[in-house]
Amino acid sequence: MSRKHNISRAPRRVAAVALSAATMLLLGCSRAPTFNILGSFFPAWILCGLIGIVATSIIRVFFVRWNFEKELTPLLLVYPCLAAFITFTCWLLFFR
């Protein structure tokens, strides 16, 4: 008798889980942070990425000038990580 009782509750549990999942997906819907540049809307993450790349290029110039770049061994890893760090920091500071 208890087995029959559990089977009848299964569709309700599936419906409750589906409703919870749909509700969680809708919580993220909000206005996307965009910029209007000459009539076209660009996502804010593109601007943060450009700031990160430009800032990393400027920092690299200083590293070369101060002879600090030779201390950084995996340059292929250091500069992309630095660009990502600056990008994510800009995103957190301006668009939390």
Secondary structure, DSSP 8 states (H G I E B T S, - for coil): -HHHHHHHHHHHHHHHHHHHHHHHHHTT-S---EEEETTEEEEHHHHHHHHHHHHHHHHHHHHHHTT-GGG-S-HHHHHHHHHHHHHHHHHHHHH-
